[in-house]
């Protein structure tokens, strides 16, 4: 999971995050989602609490700050708790 903590090099147009890496989409109101793959020229992201994926322009996506990462992880745990799904 080292890729989750690495910062993408925007000078490298071939950078693609590892599946499941948390990313922030600045083009859609700083939504945080998990990288799910490529969708043509876009990256497919999925909300950490579940729901439909959305497409984001790679140049508008960045790694989360530590506070954003903590918020996303807490949201994921709370969503699992509400759904009653176990670990």
HTML snippet that shows the backbone in 3Dmol.js (N, CA, C, O; Angstrom):
<script src="https://3Dmol.org/build/3Dmol-min.js"></script>
<div id="view" style="width:600px;height:400px;position:relative"></div>
<script>
const pdb = `
ATOM      1  N   UNK A   1       0.806  -1.189   0.000  1.00  0.00           N
ATOM      2  CA  UNK A   1       0.000   0.000   0.000  1.00  0.00           C
ATOM      3  C   UNK A   1       0.854   1.259   0.000  1.00  0.00           C
ATOM      4  O   UNK A   1       0.359   2.332   0.345  1.00  0.00           O
ATOM      5  N   UNK A   2       2.087   1.158  -0.368  1.00  0.00           N
ATOM      6  CA  UNK A   2       2.948   2.331  -0.398  1.00  0.00           C
ATOM      7  C   UNK A   2       2.430   3.365  -1.387  1.00  0.00           C
ATOM      8  O   UNK A   2       2.673   4.559  -1.212  1.00  0.00           O
ATOM      9  N   UNK A   3       1.722   2.930  -2.419  1.00  0.00           N
ATOM     10  CA  UNK A   3       1.216   3.874  -3.417  1.00  0.00           C
ATOM     11  C   UNK A   3       0.210   4.847  -2.812  1.00  0.00           C
ATOM     12  O   UNK A   3       0.068   5.966  -3.305  1.00  0.00           O
ATOM     13  N   UNK A   4      -0.489   4.444  -1.757  1.00  0.00           N
ATOM     14  CA  UNK A   4      -1.460   5.335  -1.145  1.00  0.00           C
ATOM     15  C   UNK A   4      -0.788   6.533  -0.503  1.00  0.00           C
ATOM     16  O   UNK A   4      -1.404   7.592  -0.391  1.00  0.00           O
ATOM     17  N   UNK A   5       0.440   6.395  -0.085  1.00  0.00           N
ATOM     18  CA  UNK A   5       1.125   7.476   0.585  1.00  0.00           C
ATOM     19  C   UNK A   5       2.034   8.262  -0.339  1.00  0.00           C
ATOM     20  O   UNK A   5       2.614   9.266   0.074  1.00  0.00           O
ATOM     21  N   UNK A   6       2.168   7.825  -1.581  1.00  0.00           N
ATOM     22  CA  UNK A   6       3.059   8.530  -2.487  1.00  0.00           C
ATOM     23  C   UNK A   6       2.311   9.662  -3.178  1.00  0.00           C
ATOM     24  O   UNK A   6       1.101   9.592  -3.391  1.00  0.00           O
ATOM     25  N   UNK A   7       3.043  10.684  -3.516  1.00  0.00           N
ATOM     26  CA  UNK A   7       2.469  11.817  -4.219  1.00  0.00           C
ATOM     27  C   UNK A   7       2.731  11.639  -5.700  1.00  0.00           C
ATOM     28  O   UNK A   7       3.867  11.388  -6.101  1.00  0.00           O
ATOM     29  N   UNK A   8       1.692  11.766  -6.522  1.00  0.00           N
ATOM     30  CA  UNK A   8       1.923  11.594  -7.948  1.00  0.00           C
ATOM     31  C   UNK A   8       2.803  12.705  -8.495  1.00  0.00           C
ATOM     32  O   UNK A   8       2.713  13.855  -8.066  1.00  0.00           O
ATOM     33  N   UNK A   9       3.636  12.352  -9.428  1.00  0.00           N
ATOM     34  CA  UNK A   9       4.492  13.314 -10.092  1.00  0.00           C
ATOM     35  C   UNK A   9       3.732  13.822 -11.307  1.00  0.00           C
ATOM     36  O   UNK A   9       3.621  13.121 -12.313  1.00  0.00           O
ATOM     37  N   UNK A  10       3.215  15.023 -11.215  1.00  0.00           N
ATOM     38  CA  UNK A  10       2.394  15.570 -12.301  1.00  0.00           C
ATOM     39  C   UNK A  10       3.206  15.779 -13.574  1.00  0.00           C
ATOM     40  O   UNK A  10       2.633  16.009 -14.639  1.00  0.00           O
ATOM     41  N   UNK A  11       4.527  15.703 -13.481  1.00  0.00           N
ATOM     42  CA  UNK A  11       5.357  15.800 -14.674  1.00  0.00           C
ATOM     43  C   UNK A  11       5.337  14.473 -15.439  1.00  0.00           C
ATOM     44  O   UNK A  11       5.719  14.425 -16.608  1.00  0.00           O
ATOM     45  N   UNK A  12       4.898  13.412 -14.787  1.00  0.00           N
ATOM     46  CA  UNK A  12       4.855  12.092 -15.401  1.00  0.00           C
ATOM     47  C   UNK A  12       3.418  11.793 -15.828  1.00  0.00           C
ATOM     48  O   UNK A  12       2.597  11.414 -14.992  1.00  0.00           O
ATOM     49  N   UNK A  13       3.100  11.955 -17.115  1.00  0.00           N
ATOM     50  CA  UNK A  13       1.720  11.736 -17.567  1.00  0.00           C
ATOM     51  C   UNK A  13       1.293  10.279 -17.522  1.00  0.00           C
ATOM     52  O   UNK A  13       0.117   9.979 -17.727  1.00  0.00           O
ATOM     53  N   UNK A  14       2.224   9.364 -17.256  1.00  0.00           N
ATOM     54  CA  UNK A  14       1.869   7.949 -17.211  1.00  0.00           C
ATOM     55  C   UNK A  14       1.498   7.496 -15.802  1.00  0.00           C
ATOM     56  O   UNK A  14       1.145   6.332 -15.612  1.00  0.00           O
ATOM     57  N   UNK A  15       1.568   8.396 -14.795  1.00  0.00           N
ATOM     58  CA  UNK A  15       1.242   8.016 -13.419  1.00  0.00           C
ATOM     59  C   UNK A  15      -0.209   7.568 -13.335  1.00  0.00           C
ATOM     60  O   UNK A  15      -1.119   8.266 -13.781  1.00  0.00           O
ATOM     61  N   UNK A  16      -0.402   6.400 -12.762  1.00  0.00           N
ATOM     62  CA  UNK A  16      -1.742   5.886 -12.481  1.00  0.00           C
ATOM     63  C   UNK A  16      -1.693   5.323 -11.070  1.00  0.00           C
ATOM     64  O   UNK A  16      -0.847   4.480 -10.774  1.00  0.00           O
ATOM     65  N   UNK A  17      -2.600   5.782 -10.179  1.00  0.00           N
ATOM     66  CA  UNK A  17      -2.582   5.277  -8.801  1.00  0.00           C
ATOM     67  C   UNK A  17      -2.955   3.799  -8.729  1.00  0.00           C
ATOM     68  O   UNK A  17      -3.578   3.259  -9.643  1.00  0.00           O
ATOM     69  N   UNK A  18      -2.573   3.167  -7.651  1.00  0.00           N
ATOM     70  CA  UNK A  18      -2.969   1.780  -7.409  1.00  0.00           C
ATOM     71  C   UNK A  18      -4.468   1.736  -7.121  1.00  0.00           C
ATOM     72  O   UNK A  18      -5.038   2.690  -6.591  1.00  0.00           O
ATOM     73  N   UNK A  19      -5.094   0.623  -7.476  1.00  0.00           N
ATOM     74  CA  UNK A  19      -6.522   0.457  -7.190  1.00  0.00           C
ATOM     75  C   UNK A  19      -6.777   0.637  -5.698  1.00  0.00           C
ATOM     76  O   UNK A  19      -6.041   0.101  -4.869  1.00  0.00           O
ATOM     77  N   UNK A  20      -7.814   1.387  -5.360  1.00  0.00           N
ATOM     78  CA  UNK A  20      -8.179   1.605  -3.970  1.00  0.00           C
ATOM     79  C   UNK A  20      -7.501   2.801  -3.335  1.00  0.00           C
ATOM     80  O   UNK A  20      -7.807   3.145  -2.193  1.00  0.00           O
ATOM     81  N   UNK A  21      -6.575   3.453  -4.057  1.00  0.00           N
ATOM     82  CA  UNK A  21      -5.888   4.614  -3.509  1.00  0.00           C
ATOM     83  C   UNK A  21      -6.868   5.758  -3.315  1.00  0.00           C
ATOM     84  O   UNK A  21      -7.642   6.075  -4.219  1.00  0.00           O
ATOM     85  N   UNK A  22      -6.841   6.379  -2.142  1.00  0.00           N
ATOM     86  CA  UNK A  22      -7.695   7.538  -1.900  1.00  0.00           C
ATOM     87  C   UNK A  22      -7.172   8.730  -2.683  1.00  0.00           C
ATOM     88  O   UNK A  22      -5.974   9.011  -2.684  1.00  0.00           O
ATOM     89  N   UNK A  23      -8.088   9.432  -3.354  1.00  0.00           N
ATOM     90  CA  UNK A  23      -7.744  10.609  -4.134  1.00  0.00           C
ATOM     91  C   UNK A  23      -8.830  11.662  -3.923  1.00  0.00           C
ATOM     92  O   UNK A  23      -9.967  11.332  -3.585  1.00  0.00           O
ATOM     93  N   UNK A  24      -8.473  12.921  -4.123  1.00  0.00           N
ATOM     94  CA  UNK A  24      -9.417  14.034  -3.998  1.00  0.00           C
ATOM     95  C   UNK A  24      -9.610  14.646  -5.382  1.00  0.00           C
ATOM     96  O   UNK A  24      -8.646  15.017  -6.052  1.00  0.00           O
ATOM     97  N   UNK A  25     -10.872  14.745  -5.795  1.00  0.00           N
ATOM     98  CA  UNK A  25     -11.228  15.314  -7.091  1.00  0.00           C
ATOM     99  C   UNK A  25     -11.549  16.790  -6.900  1.00  0.00           C
ATOM    100  O   UNK A  25     -12.633  17.135  -6.429  1.00  0.00           O
ATOM    101  N   UNK A  26     -10.618  17.657  -7.261  1.00  0.00           N
ATOM    102  CA  UNK A  26     -10.817  19.099  -7.093  1.00  0.00           C
ATOM    103  C   UNK A  26     -11.791  19.664  -8.125  1.00  0.00           C
ATOM    104  O   UNK A  26     -12.309  20.767  -7.948  1.00  0.00           O
ATOM    105  N   UNK A  27     -12.036  18.934  -9.176  1.00  0.00           N
ATOM    106  CA  UNK A  27     -12.970  19.374 -10.201  1.00  0.00           C
ATOM    107  C   UNK A  27     -14.420  19.144  -9.835  1.00  0.00           C
ATOM    108  O   UNK A  27     -15.318  19.660 -10.499  1.00  0.00           O
ATOM    109  N   UNK A  28     -14.661  18.369  -8.778  1.00  0.00           N
ATOM    110  CA  UNK A  28     -16.020  18.076  -8.315  1.00  0.00           C
ATOM    111  C   UNK A  28     -16.143  18.398  -6.834  1.00  0.00           C
ATOM    112  O   UNK A  28     -16.589  17.559  -6.050  1.00  0.00           O
ATOM    113  N   UNK A  29     -15.754  19.599  -6.450  1.00  0.00           N
ATOM    114  CA  UNK A  29     -15.953  20.050  -5.077  1.00  0.00           C
ATOM    115  C   UNK A  29     -15.104  19.341  -4.040  1.00  0.00           C
ATOM    116  O   UNK A  29     -15.538  19.179  -2.900  1.00  0.00           O
ATOM    117  N   UNK A  30     -13.909  18.917  -4.406  1.00  0.00           N
ATOM    118  CA  UNK A  30     -13.000  18.224  -3.479  1.00  0.00           C
ATOM    119  C   UNK A  30     -13.596  16.934  -2.927  1.00  0.00           C
ATOM    120  O   UNK A  30     -13.409  16.608  -1.755  1.00  0.00           O
ATOM    121  N   UNK A  31     -14.311  16.204  -3.774  1.00  0.00           N
ATOM    122  CA  UNK A  31     -14.846  14.899  -3.371  1.00  0.00           C
ATOM    123  C   UNK A  31     -13.697  13.913  -3.211  1.00  0.00           C
ATOM    124  O   UNK A  31     -12.787  13.863  -4.039  1.00  0.00           O
ATOM    125  N   UNK A  32     -13.748  13.142  -2.155  1.00  0.00           N
ATOM    126  CA  UNK A  32     -12.742  12.108  -1.919  1.00  0.00           C
ATOM    127  C   UNK A  32     -13.299  10.773  -2.357  1.00  0.00           C
ATOM    128  O   UNK A  32     -14.431  10.424  -2.022  1.00  0.00           O
ATOM    129  N   UNK A  33     -12.514  10.030  -3.100  1.00  0.00           N
ATOM    130  CA  UNK A  33     -12.944   8.720  -3.556  1.00  0.00           C
ATOM    131  C   UNK A  33     -11.763   7.792  -3.732  1.00  0.00           C
ATOM    132  O   UNK A  33     -10.604   8.203  -3.692  1.00  0.00           O
ATOM    133  N   UNK A  34     -12.095   6.527  -3.928  1.00  0.00           N
ATOM    134  CA  UNK A  34     -11.082   5.511  -4.180  1.00  0.00           C
ATOM    135  C   UNK A  34     -10.885   5.382  -5.680  1.00  0.00           C
ATOM    136  O   UNK A  34     -11.852   5.338  -6.441  1.00  0.00           O
ATOM    137  N   UNK A  35      -9.641   5.321  -6.098  1.00  0.00           N
ATOM    138  CA  UNK A  35      -9.347   5.107  -7.507  1.00  0.00           C
ATOM    139  C   UNK A  35      -9.809   3.713  -7.894  1.00  0.00           C
ATOM    140  O   UNK A  35      -9.459   2.729  -7.241  1.00  0.00           O
ATOM    141  N   UNK A  36     -10.611   3.631  -8.978  1.00  0.00           N
ATOM    142  CA  UNK A  36     -11.161   2.339  -9.405  1.00  0.00           C
ATOM    143  C   UNK A  36     -10.657   1.901 -10.772  1.00  0.00           C
ATOM    144  O   UNK A  36     -10.835   0.745 -11.156  1.00  0.00           O
ATOM    145  N   UNK A  37     -10.029   2.809 -11.510  1.00  0.00           N
ATOM    146  CA  UNK A  37      -9.502   2.420 -12.808  1.00  0.00           C
ATOM    147  C   UNK A  37      -9.617   3.546 -13.811  1.00  0.00           C
ATOM    148  O   UNK A  37      -9.933   4.686 -13.469  1.00  0.00           O
ATOM    149  N   UNK A  38      -9.351   3.197 -15.057  1.00  0.00           N
ATOM    150  CA  UNK A  38      -9.394   4.172 -16.139  1.00  0.00           C
ATOM    151  C   UNK A  38     -10.713   4.079 -16.870  1.00  0.00           C
ATOM    152  O   UNK A  38     -11.277   2.997 -17.036  1.00  0.00           O
ATOM    153  N   UNK A  39     -11.200   5.234 -17.306  1.00  0.00           N
ATOM    154  CA  UNK A  39     -12.411   5.315 -18.118  1.00  0.00           C
ATOM    155  C   UNK A  39     -12.082   6.241 -19.284  1.00  0.00           C
ATOM    156  O   UNK A  39     -12.415   7.426 -19.261  1.00  0.00           O
ATOM    157  N   UNK A  40     -11.436   5.697 -20.289  1.00  0.00           N
ATOM    158  CA  UNK A  40     -10.957   6.524 -21.388  1.00  0.00           C
ATOM    159  C   UNK A  40      -9.864   7.439 -20.868  1.00  0.00           C
ATOM    160  O   UNK A  40      -8.914   6.971 -20.239  1.00  0.00           O
ATOM    161  N   UNK A  41      -9.984   8.749 -21.122  1.00  0.00           N
ATOM    162  CA  UNK A  41      -8.959   9.674 -20.640  1.00  0.00           C
ATOM    163  C   UNK A  41      -9.159  10.076 -19.174  1.00  0.00           C
ATOM    164  O   UNK A  41      -8.368  10.841 -18.623  1.00  0.00           O
ATOM    165  N   UNK A  42     -10.207   9.562 -18.554  1.00  0.00           N
ATOM    166  CA  UNK A  42     -10.553   9.944 -17.184  1.00  0.00           C
ATOM    167  C   UNK A  42     -10.207   8.848 -16.192  1.00  0.00           C
ATOM    168  O   UNK A  42      -9.992   7.694 -16.564  1.00  0.00           O
ATOM    169  N   UNK A  43     -10.159   9.230 -14.926  1.00  0.00           N
ATOM    170  CA  UNK A  43     -10.000   8.274 -13.839  1.00  0.00           C
ATOM    171  C   UNK A  43     -11.362   8.044 -13.230  1.00  0.00           C
ATOM    172  O   UNK A  43     -12.135   8.985 -13.052  1.00  0.00           O
ATOM    173  N   UNK A  44     -11.658   6.818 -12.915  1.00  0.00           N
ATOM    174  CA  UNK A  44     -12.907   6.463 -12.265  1.00  0.00           C
ATOM    175  C   UNK A  44     -12.680   6.419 -10.755  1.00  0.00           C
ATOM    176  O   UNK A  44     -11.797   5.714 -10.267  1.00  0.00           O
ATOM    177  N   UNK A  45     -13.490   7.182 -10.029  1.00  0.00           N
ATOM    178  CA  UNK A  45     -13.403   7.233  -8.576  1.00  0.00           C
ATOM    179  C   UNK A  45     -14.735   6.805  -7.982  1.00  0.00           C
ATOM    180  O   UNK A  45     -15.786   7.002  -8.591  1.00  0.00           O
ATOM    181  N   UNK A  46     -14.688   6.220  -6.791  1.00  0.00           N
ATOM    182  CA  UNK A  46     -15.902   5.758  -6.106  1.00  0.00           C
ATOM    183  C   UNK A  46     -15.884   6.318  -4.696  1.00  0.00           C
ATOM    184  O   UNK A  46     -14.848   6.291  -4.033  1.00  0.00           O
ATOM    185  N   UNK A  47     -17.030   6.831  -4.224  1.00  0.00           N
ATOM    186  CA  UNK A  47     -17.078   7.344  -2.857  1.00  0.00           C
ATOM    187  C   UNK A  47     -16.644   6.280  -1.850  1.00  0.00           C
ATOM    188  O   UNK A  47     -16.941   5.098  -2.029  1.00  0.00           O
ATOM    189  N   UNK A  48     -15.952   6.689  -0.804  1.00  0.00           N
ATOM    190  CA  UNK A  48     -15.468   5.731   0.187  1.00  0.00           C
ATOM    191  C   UNK A  48     -16.621   5.078   0.949  1.00  0.00           C
ATOM    192  O   UNK A  48     -16.454   3.993   1.507  1.00  0.00           O
ATOM    193  N   UNK A  49     -17.780   5.720   0.979  1.00  0.00           N
ATOM    194  CA  UNK A  49     -18.923   5.138   1.696  1.00  0.00           C
ATOM    195  C   UNK A  49     -19.805   4.311   0.773  1.00  0.00           C
ATOM    196  O   UNK A  49     -20.871   3.846   1.177  1.00  0.00           O
ATOM    197  N   UNK A  50     -19.362   4.127  -0.465  1.00  0.00           N
ATOM    198  CA  UNK A  50     -20.144   3.369  -1.427  1.00  0.00           C
ATOM    199  C   UNK A  50     -20.956   4.301  -2.305  1.00  0.00           C
ATOM    200  O   UNK A  50     -21.090   5.489  -2.011  1.00  0.00           O
ATOM    201  N   UNK A  51     -21.482   3.769  -3.355  1.00  0.00           N
ATOM    202  CA  UNK A  51     -22.268   4.569  -4.278  1.00  0.00           C
ATOM    203  C   UNK A  51     -21.674   4.514  -5.668  1.00  0.00           C
ATOM    204  O   UNK A  51     -20.668   3.847  -5.910  1.00  0.00           O
ATOM    205  N   UNK A  52     -22.318   5.229  -6.578  1.00  0.00           N
ATOM    206  CA  UNK A  52     -21.865   5.165  -7.968  1.00  0.00           C
ATOM    207  C   UNK A  52     -20.525   5.860  -8.185  1.00  0.00           C
ATOM    208  O   UNK A  52     -20.205   6.866  -7.551  1.00  0.00           O
ATOM    209  N   UNK A  53     -19.768   5.293  -9.093  1.00  0.00           N
ATOM    210  CA  UNK A  53     -18.488   5.881  -9.462  1.00  0.00           C
ATOM    211  C   UNK A  53     -18.733   7.135 -10.286  1.00  0.00           C
ATOM    212  O   UNK A  53     -19.798   7.313 -10.877  1.00  0.00           O
ATOM    213  N   UNK A  54     -17.722   8.002 -10.313  1.00  0.00           N
ATOM    214  CA  UNK A  54     -17.766   9.159 -11.194  1.00  0.00           C
ATOM    215  C   UNK A  54     -16.430   9.263 -11.901  1.00  0.00           C
ATOM    216  O   UNK A  54     -15.436   8.675 -11.473  1.00  0.00           O
ATOM    217  N   UNK A  55     -16.418  10.010 -12.977  1.00  0.00           N
ATOM    218  CA  UNK A  55     -15.200  10.190 -13.748  1.00  0.00           C
ATOM    219  C   UNK A  55     -14.583  11.540 -13.432  1.00  0.00           C
ATOM    220  O   UNK A  55     -15.286  12.541 -13.294  1.00  0.00           O
ATOM    221  N   UNK A  56     -13.265  11.557 -13.318  1.00  0.00           N
ATOM    222  CA  UNK A  56     -12.536  12.776 -12.988  1.00  0.00           C
ATOM    223  C   UNK A  56     -11.364  12.945 -13.951  1.00  0.00           C
ATOM    224  O   UNK A  56     -10.722  11.975 -14.352  1.00  0.00           O
ATOM    225  N   UNK A  57     -11.107  14.187 -14.306  1.00  0.00           N
ATOM    226  CA  UNK A  57      -9.941  14.489 -15.137  1.00  0.00           C
ATOM    227  C   UNK A  57      -8.689  14.303 -14.283  1.00  0.00           C
ATOM    228  O   UNK A  57      -8.607  14.885 -13.201  1.00  0.00           O
ATOM    229  N   UNK A  58      -7.716  13.516 -14.729  1.00  0.00           N
ATOM    230  CA  UNK A  58      -6.526  13.244 -13.920  1.00  0.00           C
ATOM    231  C   UNK A  58      -5.806  14.499 -13.430  1.00  0.00           C
ATOM    232  O   UNK A  58      -5.242  14.498 -12.336  1.00  0.00           O
ATOM    233  N   UNK A  59      -5.819  15.563 -14.224  1.00  0.00           N
ATOM    234  CA  UNK A  59      -5.125  16.786 -13.811  1.00  0.00           C
ATOM    235  C   UNK A  59      -5.854  17.517 -12.685  1.00  0.00           C
ATOM    236  O   UNK A  59      -5.310  18.455 -12.102  1.00  0.00           O
ATOM    237  N   UNK A  60      -7.078  17.094 -12.375  1.00  0.00           N
ATOM    238  CA  UNK A  60      -7.836  17.713 -11.294  1.00  0.00           C
ATOM    239  C   UNK A  60      -7.917  16.811 -10.056  1.00  0.00           C
ATOM    240  O   UNK A  60      -8.715  17.059  -9.151  1.00  0.00           O
ATOM    241  N   UNK A  61      -7.092  15.775 -10.027  1.00  0.00           N
ATOM    242  CA  UNK A  61      -7.105  14.833  -8.917  1.00  0.00           C
ATOM    243  C   UNK A  61      -5.767  14.905  -8.191  1.00  0.00           C
ATOM    244  O   UNK A  61      -4.708  14.997  -8.811  1.00  0.00           O
ATOM    245  N   UNK A  62      -5.840  14.863  -6.866  1.00  0.00           N
ATOM    246  CA  UNK A  62      -4.625  14.929  -6.049  1.00  0.00           C
ATOM    247  C   UNK A  62      -4.771  13.983  -4.869  1.00  0.00           C
ATOM    248  O   UNK A  62      -5.881  13.564  -4.541  1.00  0.00           O
ATOM    249  N   UNK A  63      -3.662  13.646  -4.232  1.00  0.00           N
ATOM    250  CA  UNK A  63      -3.728  12.828  -3.013  1.00  0.00           C
ATOM    251  C   UNK A  63      -4.383  13.635  -1.891  1.00  0.00           C
ATOM    252  O   UNK A  63      -4.297  14.863  -1.881  1.00  0.00           O
ATOM    253  N   UNK A  64      -5.034  12.957  -0.950  1.00  0.00           N
ATOM    254  CA  UNK A  64      -5.662  13.675   0.165  1.00  0.00           C
ATOM    255  C   UNK A  64      -4.624  14.163   1.178  1.00  0.00           C
ATOM    256  O   UNK A  64      -3.539  13.598   1.314  1.00  0.00           O
ATOM    257  N   UNK A  65      -4.995  15.223   1.874  1.00  0.00           N
ATOM    258  CA  UNK A  65      -4.186  15.660   3.008  1.00  0.00           C
ATOM    259  C   UNK A  65      -4.398  14.660   4.137  1.00  0.00           C
ATOM    260  O   UNK A  65      -5.334  13.864   4.070  1.00  0.00           O
ATOM    261  N   UNK A  66      -3.569  14.674   5.161  1.00  0.00           N
ATOM    262  CA  UNK A  66      -3.809  13.774   6.294  1.00  0.00           C
ATOM    263  C   UNK A  66      -5.209  13.957   6.898  1.00  0.00           C
ATOM    264  O   UNK A  66      -5.843  12.973   7.278  1.00  0.00           O
ATOM    265  N   UNK A  67      -5.691  15.179   6.991  1.00  0.00           N
ATOM    266  CA  UNK A  67      -7.032  15.418   7.548  1.00  0.00           C
ATOM    267  C   UNK A  67      -8.116  14.848   6.634  1.00  0.00           C
ATOM    268  O   UNK A  67      -9.090  14.274   7.122  1.00  0.00           O
ATOM    269  N   UNK A  68      -7.963  14.995   5.323  1.00  0.00           N
ATOM    270  CA  UNK A  68      -8.935  14.442   4.378  1.00  0.00           C
ATOM    271  C   UNK A  68      -8.927  12.920   4.423  1.00  0.00           C
ATOM    272  O   UNK A  68      -9.978  12.285   4.332  1.00  0.00           O
ATOM    273  N   UNK A  69      -7.746  12.340   4.564  1.00  0.00           N
ATOM    274  CA  UNK A  69      -7.639  10.874   4.664  1.00  0.00           C
ATOM    275  C   UNK A  69      -8.354  10.373   5.921  1.00  0.00           C
ATOM    276  O   UNK A  69      -9.092   9.389   5.865  1.00  0.00           O
ATOM    277  N   UNK A  70      -8.138  11.044   7.048  1.00  0.00           N
ATOM    278  CA  UNK A  70      -8.783  10.656   8.300  1.00  0.00           C
ATOM    279  C   UNK A  70     -10.299  10.785   8.196  1.00  0.00           C
ATOM    280  O   UNK A  70     -11.030   9.905   8.653  1.00  0.00           O
ATOM    281  N   UNK A  71     -10.771  11.868   7.602  1.00  0.00           N
ATOM    282  CA  UNK A  71     -12.212  12.062   7.417  1.00  0.00           C
ATOM    283  C   UNK A  71     -12.798  10.950   6.560  1.00  0.00           C
ATOM    284  O   UNK A  71     -13.864  10.421   6.874  1.00  0.00           O
ATOM    285  N   UNK A  72     -12.113  10.593   5.484  1.00  0.00           N
ATOM    286  CA  UNK A  72     -12.600   9.540   4.595  1.00  0.00           C
ATOM    287  C   UNK A  72     -12.628   8.186   5.293  1.00  0.00           C
ATOM    288  O   UNK A  72     -13.590   7.431   5.151  1.00  0.00           O
ATOM    289  N   UNK A  73     -11.581   7.880   6.041  1.00  0.00           N
ATOM    290  CA  UNK A  73     -11.541   6.596   6.756  1.00  0.00           C
ATOM    291  C   UNK A  73     -12.642   6.528   7.814  1.00  0.00           C
ATOM    292  O   UNK A  73     -13.270   5.483   7.987  1.00  0.00           O
ATOM    293  N   UNK A  74     -12.876   7.627   8.517  1.00  0.00           N
ATOM    294  CA  UNK A  74     -13.966   7.658   9.502  1.00  0.00           C
ATOM    295  C   UNK A  74     -15.322   7.487   8.833  1.00  0.00           C
ATOM    296  O   UNK A  74     -16.185   6.785   9.360  1.00  0.00           O
ATOM    297  N   UNK A  75     -15.520   8.109   7.695  1.00  0.00           N
ATOM    298  CA  UNK A  75     -16.778   7.970   6.960  1.00  0.00           C
ATOM    299  C   UNK A  75     -16.996   6.524   6.541  1.00  0.00           C
ATOM    300  O   UNK A  75     -18.111   6.010   6.627  1.00  0.00           O
ATOM    301  N   UNK A  76     -15.930   5.867   6.087  1.00  0.00           N
ATOM    302  CA  UNK A  76     -16.031   4.454   5.682  1.00  0.00           C
ATOM    303  C   UNK A  76     -16.436   3.572   6.859  1.00  0.00           C
ATOM    304  O   UNK A  76     -17.317   2.722   6.729  1.00  0.00           O
ATOM    305  N   UNK A  77     -15.799   3.775   7.997  1.00  0.00           N
ATOM    306  CA  UNK A  77     -16.110   2.977   9.193  1.00  0.00           C
ATOM    307  C   UNK A  77     -17.544   3.232   9.650  1.00  0.00           C
ATOM    308  O   UNK A  77     -18.261   2.293   9.995  1.00  0.00           O
ATOM    309  N   UNK A  78     -17.958   4.481   9.655  1.00  0.00           N
ATOM    310  CA  UNK A  78     -19.323   4.807  10.065  1.00  0.00           C
ATOM    311  C   UNK A  78     -20.351   4.209   9.114  1.00  0.00           C
ATOM    312  O   UNK A  78     -21.391   3.724   9.559  1.00  0.00           O
ATOM    313  N   UNK A  79     -20.081   4.235   7.825  1.00  0.00           N
ATOM    314  CA  UNK A  79     -21.006   3.656   6.851  1.00  0.00           C
ATOM    315  C   UNK A  79     -21.137   2.152   7.056  1.00  0.00           C
ATOM    316  O   UNK A  79     -22.241   1.612   6.980  1.00  0.00           O
ATOM    317  N   UNK A  80     -20.027   1.473   7.314  1.00  0.00           N
ATOM    318  CA  UNK A  80     -20.089   0.030   7.580  1.00  0.00           C
ATOM    319  C   UNK A  80     -20.905  -0.257   8.830  1.00  0.00           C
ATOM    320  O   UNK A  80     -21.669  -1.220   8.874  1.00  0.00           O
ATOM    321  N   UNK A  81     -20.741   0.577   9.836  1.00  0.00           N
ATOM    322  CA  UNK A  81     -21.464   0.399  11.079  1.00  0.00           C
ATOM    323  C   UNK A  81     -22.969   0.548  10.855  1.00  0.00           C
ATOM    324  O   UNK A  81     -23.760  -0.231  11.388  1.00  0.00           O
ATOM    325  N   UNK A  82     -23.358   1.542  10.073  1.00  0.00           N
ATOM    326  CA  UNK A  82     -24.793   1.766   9.795  1.00  0.00           C
ATOM    327  C   UNK A  82     -25.385   0.634   8.979  1.00  0.00           C
ATOM    328  O   UNK A  82     -26.549   0.279   9.160  1.00  0.00           O
ATOM    329  N   UNK A  83     -24.592   0.064   8.080  1.00  0.00           N
ATOM    330  CA  UNK A  83     -25.094  -1.042   7.233  1.00  0.00           C
ATOM    331  C   UNK A  83     -25.102  -2.368   7.975  1.00  0.00           C
ATOM    332  O   UNK A  83     -25.749  -3.327   7.555  1.00  0.00           O
ATOM    333  N   UNK A  84     -24.383  -2.409   9.070  1.00  0.00           N
ATOM    334  CA  UNK A  84     -24.334  -3.653   9.828  1.00  0.00           C
ATOM    335  C   UNK A  84     -23.419  -4.689   9.227  1.00  0.00           C
ATOM    336  O   UNK A  84     -23.515  -5.869   9.563  1.00  0.00           O
ATOM    337  N   UNK A  85     -22.522  -4.265   8.334  1.00  0.00           N
ATOM    338  CA  UNK A  85     -21.586  -5.223   7.764  1.00  0.00           C
ATOM    339  C   UNK A  85     -20.420  -5.389   8.691  1.00  0.00           C
ATOM    340  O   UNK A  85     -19.930  -4.419   9.270  1.00  0.00           O
ATOM    341  N   UNK A  86     -19.987  -6.580   8.831  1.00  0.00           N
ATOM    342  CA  UNK A  86     -18.876  -6.873   9.729  1.00  0.00           C
ATOM    343  C   UNK A  86     -17.538  -6.683   9.078  1.00  0.00           C
ATOM    344  O   UNK A  86     -17.445  -6.352   7.896  1.00  0.00           O
ATOM    345  N   UNK A  87     -16.519  -6.888   9.842  1.00  0.00           N
ATOM    346  CA  UNK A  87     -15.157  -6.777   9.334  1.00  0.00           C
ATOM    347  C   UNK A  87     -14.815  -8.063   8.711  1.00  0.00           C
ATOM    348  O   UNK A  87     -13.706  -8.227   8.202  1.00  0.00           O
TER     349      UNK A  87
END
`;
const viewer = $3Dmol.createViewer("view");
viewer.addModel(pdb, "pdb");
viewer.setStyle({}, {cartoon: {color: "spectrum"}});
viewer.zoomTo();
viewer.render();
</script>
